[in-house]
Structure formats: C-alpha cells, structure tokens
Amino acid sequence: MVVRTSIGGSGLRIRLSNVFGRTSVTFHGVYLGLQAYGAELVSKSNRPVTFNGKKAIRLKPGQAVWSDPVVKKISPRQSVVVSMYVPSNLAQVTGHERAYTTTFLSDPGDYAKGESADKFTYTSTQWYFLDRVAVTTAKSVRSVVALGDSLTDGAGQEIDANRRWTDYLNHRISALPAAKRVSVLNAGMAGNRVLHTGVGPSALSRFHRDVLSQPGVKTVVVFCGINDISKGEVTSAKALVDAYKKMIKLAHARKLRILGGTLTPFAGYQSWTPEREAIRQQVNRWIRTSRAFDGVLDFDKALRDTEMPDQLRAAYDHGDHLHLSDAGRRKLAYTVSLKQIL
C-alpha cells in the first residue's frame, strides 16, 4: 500500500486496525519502504516493522495497535510503501474503500520483505488494515485535520494523482518557512454522512477517533453534511446544526480551533430538489452567521456559479454536478486562508 506523507522527519510509525473485523487477524510480517515506481521499492529501503519488539502481531476484533518507530529519513510528501503478509482468509476487512491510490496484491505467499514488483501482479484502489502513518520529528508539529466526505476523500481525481483538496493545501503549506509548516491530515470518507451510519460510521460518531485522537491536532476543518441532504432520508437543517454544535463543543473542550466549511452546490445532481436546496441554504446561513465555529471557509461562495448559485461553476464540476474537478478541489485549498490554520 502506498501512502503519501505530509511532512518529513527521521522515522515513521504506523497503526494497524481491526476495528471493523469479525475475526482476529494475524500479521506475520510488516515492512515499510520507499516507493520507486508502481510496486517497485527503492533499493535497500524496505525495513521490518515491529510491535513491542515482535515481528508478528495478532489483533482481535475492535483492536488497533501502533508499531514501534522505524528509523528512516522521510521527505515531505514522500510516497512510502507499507507491505504486509496476512495468511488467513477473512470475512470482513477493516480498510479505506476509496483510497484513490493503487495497492498492489500478490498470490498467496509471504512477499512483504521483497523490493521487486514481480510478485505483485494484482491491484486495487483500497487500503487494508493501515489506519495511520505518523512521522517522527525533532520538534512537535501542529496538525490540521479535515473531516469530510467524498469531496475531501478525493472523488473525481485520477488514481495516484494525489489531487485531493488537502493535497493542494499541503502543497501551499510546504512552500512556507519550515517553522511555520503544519501537517495536513485527511479524514475524508466517501459517502459519509454527519448524522447517519452508512458508508462507515457517521462523522459525528467518528469525531473522536478520526479527529481528536490525531497526533498534534490543533485545527479542525469540518466540511461535511451534503450527503445528509442529498442522499436517503431528508434530514433537517436543525439536526445538522445540532451535530455541528456537538463537534464544536468537543473540539473546544480540547482547546482546538474548529473551522466550518459551507456546503457546496449540487443542483443538477440526480437527487437534487428545491426542498433539499432550501436545507443547504439554511445550514450555510447558520455556518456563516452564527459565529459558533472559530472561522468560516466559504466553499459555497468560492465554487458556485455566479448566474445560477445553486449550481457549481462549470469549471469546478466533475460532471455529476456534486463532485469536483481538479480545478474545483484546488479552489477549495486556495479558499483556505493560511492565517486560519497556522
């Protein structure tokens, strides 16, 4: 599995998860290396990963575990490769369904420590078991966590392009002096809703796990809610606002800054109705005027068509009138004032 770091450092730790598994899973060998291209690793970069000094680790359903540190020089925005051997068949695998990144798979056998691509003849675009990657730094680094749905997860980008709006934001931050840089963490989940469990736990229910427990988190961006309005049973503006208030309270209890992103237009999308649009407008009005968030990112204003404001501007529309083009995702990143997150 290939994962791109946000910042550089002197080493890495990874976290493996069996949170959604139905049975225990044993990892007999986990390795961490640097990607050369495809499934090919940089020569002599693949290092064994241990867990409390042991190469094998068994996770029961619901468990997650951090590895020991792996000493390795890591550059900012570097593609690292996590390889693992899982010998048993599993009924349900914990993972990230839409990683928009190629994962390389082999026939049965332990090839995790190899650096050649020869054995990895199958591919998917999911991450399996890998829950987090943490970079070891000499000084503490603040993190910005973006909580969202497919618009944050990266829907619409080409596979392996790394063109999520958080990638563009990270690119902006990387141009700053080192002392001002922060880490950008993506907690997007395609299909996710604020209030209801569906494609994974609701954003509200995963707020602690995916936001508050992240290393170094100082700022939170909440950009989710459009799926509550556009999919399934119609929710109310009040229900969404109440959920945002709960997130704000949780963030403030940890002395975190929390920013609210207005919900972007979706007129022309298959489920759009005037009634759903009215809810979006009510929610956005509250985000803009309530002063409940510590700051507002007006994504709606940045991406809407000036003549038909309930629609995305054509240049920012991926084609289905909900998801964003590369230009749209880039525009989100440049809507963020760096003063709000530094």
C-alpha positions as CSV (number, residue, x, y, z in Angstrom):
1,M,0.0,0.0,0.0
2,V,1.3,3.4,-0.9
3,V,0.7,6.4,1.4
4,R,2.0,9.9,0.9
5,T,3.4,11.7,3.9
6,S,2.5,15.3,4.7
7,I,5.7,16.3,6.5
8,G,9.3,15.0,6.6
9,G,11.2,13.5,9.6
10,S,13.6,11.0,11.0
11,G,11.3,8.0,11.1
12,L,7.8,6.6,10.9
13,R,5.3,4.7,13.0
14,I,2.2,3.0,11.6
15,R,-1.1,1.9,13.1
16,L,-2.8,-1.3,12.1
17,S,-6.5,-1.7,12.8
18,N,-9.0,-4.5,13.0
19,V,-11.7,-2.2,14.3
20,F,-14.4,-3.5,11.9
21,G,-13.2,-7.1,11.7
22,R,-15.4,-10.0,12.7
23,T,-12.5,-12.3,13.5
24,S,-8.9,-12.0,14.8
25,V,-6.2,-11.2,12.2
26,T,-2.5,-12.0,12.5
27,F,0.2,-10.1,10.6
28,H,3.2,-12.3,10.2
29,G,5.4,-9.7,8.6
30,V,5.0,-6.0,8.1
31,Y,7.6,-3.9,6.2
32,L,8.0,-0.2,5.4
33,G,9.9,1.1,2.4
34,L,10.1,3.9,-0.1
35,Q,8.3,3.8,-3.5
36,A,10.4,4.0,-6.6
37,Y,7.6,3.4,-9.1
38,G,4.5,1.2,-9.0
39,A,5.1,-1.8,-6.7
40,E,8.9,-1.4,-7.1
41,L,10.7,-0.1,-4.0
42,V,13.9,2.0,-3.7
43,S,16.7,-0.5,-3.2
44,K,17.5,-1.3,0.4
45,S,14.7,0.9,1.7
46,N,12.4,-1.8,2.9
47,R,12.6,-2.2,6.7
48,P,10.8,-4.6,9.1
49,V,8.2,-3.1,11.3
50,T,7.9,-4.4,14.9
51,F,5.2,-4.2,17.5
52,N,6.6,-4.1,21.0
53,G,9.7,-5.7,19.6
54,K,7.9,-8.5,17.8
55,K,7.6,-9.0,14.1
56,A,4.2,-10.7,14.3
57,I,1.0,-9.2,15.8
58,R,-2.5,-10.5,16.4
59,L,-5.4,-8.2,16.6
60,K,-8.8,-9.1,17.9
61,P,-11.9,-7.6,16.5
62,G,-12.1,-3.9,17.6
63,Q,-8.4,-3.6,18.2
64,A,-5.8,-1.2,16.8
65,V,-2.1,-1.1,17.5
66,W,0.8,1.3,16.9
67,S,4.1,0.0,15.7
68,D,7.5,0.7,17.2
69,P,9.3,3.6,15.5
70,V,11.1,2.7,12.2
71,V,14.2,4.9,11.8
72,K,14.3,6.2,8.3
73,K,14.8,9.6,6.7
74,I,11.4,10.8,5.3
75,S,11.0,13.7,3.0
76,P,7.8,15.9,2.9
77,R,5.2,14.5,0.6
78,Q,7.1,11.2,0.1
79,S,5.4,8.1,-1.1
80,V,6.0,5.3,1.5
81,V,5.1,1.7,1.0
82,V,3.6,-0.5,3.7
83,S,3.7,-4.2,2.9
84,M,2.2,-7.0,5.0
85,Y,1.6,-10.7,4.9
86,V,-1.8,-11.9,6.1
87,P,-2.0,-15.6,5.6
88,S,-5.6,-16.3,6.6
89,N,-8.9,-15.7,4.8
90,L,-11.0,-13.0,6.4
91,A,-14.8,-12.4,6.2
92,Q,-14.6,-8.7,6.8
93,V,-11.5,-6.4,6.4
94,T,-11.0,-3.1,8.0
95,G,-9.9,-0.6,5.4
96,H,-10.5,2.5,3.4
97,E,-12.6,1.7,0.4
98,R,-11.7,4.6,-1.9
99,A,-8.1,5.5,-1.4
100,Y,-7.7,6.7,-5.0
101,T,-4.2,5.1,-4.7
102,T,-3.0,1.9,-6.2
103,T,-2.5,-1.0,-3.8
104,F,-0.5,-4.0,-5.1
105,L,-1.5,-7.5,-4.3
106,S,0.1,-10.9,-4.8
107,D,-0.9,-14.5,-5.0
108,P,-0.8,-16.4,-1.6
109,G,2.7,-16.2,-0.1
110,D,4.9,-14.0,2.0
111,Y,6.5,-11.4,-0.3
112,A,6.3,-8.4,2.1
113,K,10.0,-8.0,2.6
114,G,10.8,-8.0,-1.1
115,E,11.5,-4.8,-3.0
116,S,10.7,-6.1,-6.5
117,A,7.4,-5.6,-8.1
118,D,7.5,-9.1,-9.8
119,K,5.2,-10.9,-7.3
120,F,2.6,-8.1,-7.1
121,T,0.5,-8.8,-10.2
122,Y,-2.9,-7.6,-8.9
123,T,-4.1,-4.2,-7.9
124,S,-6.9,-2.5,-6.1
125,T,-7.6,1.1,-5.1
126,Q,-8.2,0.4,-1.4
127,W,-6.1,0.5,1.8
128,Y,-6.3,-2.6,4.1
129,F,-5.7,-2.6,7.8
130,L,-3.5,0.5,7.6
131,D,-5.1,3.1,9.8
132,R,-2.5,5.8,10.3
133,V,1.1,6.8,9.5
134,A,2.9,9.1,11.9
135,V,6.2,10.9,11.1
136,T,8.8,11.2,13.8
137,T,10.1,14.8,14.0
138,A,12.7,16.6,16.1
139,K,10.2,19.2,17.3
140,S,6.5,18.9,17.8
141,V,4.5,19.8,14.6
142,R,0.9,21.0,14.7
143,S,-1.7,19.2,12.6
144,V,-4.8,20.3,10.7
145,V,-7.4,17.6,10.3
146,A,-10.0,17.8,7.5
147,L,-13.2,15.9,8.4
148,G,-15.3,15.3,5.4
149,D,-17.0,13.1,2.8
150,S,-16.1,12.3,-0.8
151,L,-15.3,15.9,-1.6
152,T,-12.5,15.6,0.9
153,D,-11.6,12.0,0.2
154,G,-10.8,13.0,-3.3
155,A,-13.6,11.7,-5.6
156,G,-13.1,12.6,-9.2
157,Q,-9.3,12.6,-9.2
158,E,-7.2,10.2,-11.3
159,I,-5.8,7.3,-9.4
160,D,-2.4,8.1,-7.8
161,A,-2.7,11.7,-8.7
162,N,-2.8,13.0,-5.1
163,R,-5.1,15.8,-6.0
164,R,-7.4,15.9,-3.0
165,W,-8.0,19.5,-1.8
166,T,-5.9,18.6,1.2
167,D,-3.0,17.7,-1.1
168,Y,-3.2,21.1,-2.7
169,L,-3.4,22.7,0.7
170,N,-0.3,20.8,1.8
171,H,1.5,21.9,-1.3
172,R,0.8,25.6,-0.3
173,I,2.0,25.0,3.2
174,S,5.2,23.2,2.1
175,A,6.3,26.5,0.4
176,L,6.3,28.3,3.8
177,P,9.4,28.5,6.1
178,A,9.9,25.3,8.0
179,A,9.0,26.9,11.3
180,K,5.5,27.8,10.0
181,R,4.7,24.4,8.5
182,V,1.9,22.2,9.8
183,S,0.8,18.7,8.9
184,V,-2.4,18.2,6.9
185,L,-4.4,15.1,7.8
186,N,-7.2,13.9,5.6
187,A,-10.2,12.3,7.5
188,G,-12.4,12.2,4.4
189,M,-14.7,9.2,3.8
190,A,-16.6,8.9,0.5
191,G,-20.3,8.6,1.1
192,N,-20.0,9.7,4.7
193,R,-22.8,11.5,6.5
194,V,-22.8,13.6,9.6
195,L,-25.8,12.0,11.3
196,H,-26.3,8.5,10.0
197,T,-24.0,5.5,9.7
198,G,-23.9,4.2,6.2
199,V,-20.6,4.1,4.4
200,G,-18.7,3.8,7.6
201,P,-19.6,5.4,10.9
202,S,-21.2,8.8,10.9
203,A,-18.9,11.8,11.0
204,L,-20.2,12.7,14.4
205,S,-19.6,9.2,15.9
206,R,-16.1,9.0,14.5
207,F,-15.1,12.5,15.5
208,H,-13.1,11.4,18.5
209,R,-11.3,8.5,16.7
210,D,-10.5,10.3,13.4
211,V,-10.1,13.9,14.7
212,L,-9.5,14.4,18.4
213,S,-7.0,11.5,18.7
214,Q,-4.8,12.5,15.8
215,P,-1.2,13.4,16.8
216,G,-0.6,17.1,17.2
217,V,-4.0,18.2,16.1
218,K,-4.6,21.9,16.7
219,T,-7.1,22.9,14.0
220,V,-10.1,21.0,12.7
221,V,-11.9,21.7,9.4
222,V,-15.5,20.4,9.3
223,F,-16.7,20.1,5.7
224,C,-19.5,17.5,5.6
225,G,-23.2,17.4,5.5
226,I,-24.1,17.4,1.8
227,N,-24.7,13.6,1.9
228,D,-27.2,14.1,4.7
229,I,-29.1,16.5,2.5
230,S,-28.6,14.8,-0.9
231,K,-29.0,11.1,-0.1
232,G,-31.5,8.9,1.5
233,E,-34.0,10.3,4.0
234,V,-34.1,14.0,4.1
235,T,-32.7,15.5,7.3
236,S,-33.4,18.9,8.7
237,A,-31.1,21.9,9.0
238,K,-31.6,21.8,12.8
239,A,-30.4,18.2,13.0
240,L,-27.2,19.1,11.1
241,V,-26.7,22.3,13.1
242,D,-27.1,20.4,16.4
243,A,-24.4,17.9,15.2
244,Y,-22.0,20.7,14.3
245,K,-22.6,22.2,17.8
246,K,-21.6,18.9,19.4
247,M,-18.4,18.8,17.3
248,I,-17.6,22.4,18.3
249,K,-18.1,21.6,21.9
250,L,-15.8,18.5,21.7
251,A,-13.1,20.5,19.9
252,H,-13.3,23.4,22.3
253,A,-13.0,21.0,25.3
254,R,-9.6,20.1,23.8
255,K,-8.7,23.7,23.2
256,L,-8.7,23.1,19.4
257,R,-9.6,25.6,16.8
258,I,-12.5,24.4,14.6
259,L,-13.5,25.9,11.2
260,G,-16.7,25.3,9.3
261,G,-16.9,24.8,5.6
262,T,-20.1,25.9,3.8
263,L,-21.7,23.1,1.8
264,T,-21.1,23.4,-1.9
265,P,-23.9,23.5,-4.6
266,F,-25.4,20.3,-6.1
267,A,-28.3,21.5,-8.4
268,G,-28.4,19.1,-11.4
269,Y,-27.4,16.1,-9.3
270,Q,-29.8,13.2,-9.5
271,S,-31.3,13.7,-6.1
272,W,-31.5,17.5,-6.0
273,T,-34.8,19.1,-5.2
274,P,-35.9,22.6,-4.2
275,E,-36.6,21.2,-0.7
276,R,-33.1,19.8,-0.3
277,E,-31.6,23.1,-1.6
278,A,-33.5,25.0,1.0
279,I,-31.9,22.9,3.7
280,R,-28.5,23.5,2.3
281,Q,-29.1,27.2,2.3
282,Q,-30.3,27.2,5.9
283,V,-27.3,25.2,7.0
284,N,-24.9,27.6,5.2
285,R,-26.6,30.6,6.6
286,W,-26.0,29.2,10.1
287,I,-22.4,28.4,9.4
288,R,-21.8,31.9,8.1
289,T,-23.6,33.9,10.7
290,S,-23.8,32.0,14.0
291,R,-20.1,32.6,14.9
292,A,-20.3,29.1,16.5
293,F,-17.2,28.0,14.5
294,D,-13.9,29.8,15.1
295,G,-13.8,30.6,11.5
296,V,-15.7,30.0,8.2
297,L,-14.4,28.6,4.9
298,D,-16.9,29.8,2.4
299,F,-16.5,26.9,-0.1
300,D,-20.0,27.5,-1.4
301,K,-19.3,31.1,-2.4
302,A,-15.9,30.1,-4.0
303,L,-17.3,27.3,-6.2
304,R,-20.9,28.4,-7.1
305,D,-21.9,29.7,-10.5
306,T,-22.5,33.4,-10.2
307,E,-25.5,33.3,-12.5
308,M,-27.0,30.1,-11.0
309,P,-25.8,30.0,-7.4
310,D,-27.5,26.7,-6.6
311,Q,-25.1,25.0,-9.2
312,L,-21.4,24.5,-9.3
313,R,-19.4,26.7,-11.7
314,A,-18.8,24.5,-14.8
315,A,-15.0,24.6,-14.5
316,Y,-15.3,23.2,-10.9
317,D,-17.9,20.4,-11.8
318,H,-16.5,16.9,-12.3
319,G,-19.6,16.1,-14.4
320,D,-22.3,14.9,-12.0
321,H,-22.9,18.3,-10.5
322,L,-21.9,17.3,-7.0
323,H,-18.3,16.1,-7.1
324,L,-15.5,18.4,-8.0
325,S,-13.0,18.6,-10.8
326,D,-9.3,19.0,-10.2
327,A,-9.8,22.8,-10.5
328,G,-12.6,22.6,-8.0
329,R,-10.6,20.8,-5.4
330,R,-7.7,23.2,-6.0
331,K,-10.1,26.1,-5.5
332,L,-11.1,24.7,-2.1
333,A,-7.5,24.6,-1.0
334,Y,-6.9,28.2,-2.1
335,T,-10.1,29.3,-0.3
336,V,-8.5,28.5,3.0
337,S,-6.7,31.5,4.5
338,L,-3.4,30.1,5.9
339,K,-3.8,32.5,8.8
340,Q,-6.8,30.5,9.9
341,I,-4.7,27.3,10.2
342,L,-1.2,28.3,11.2
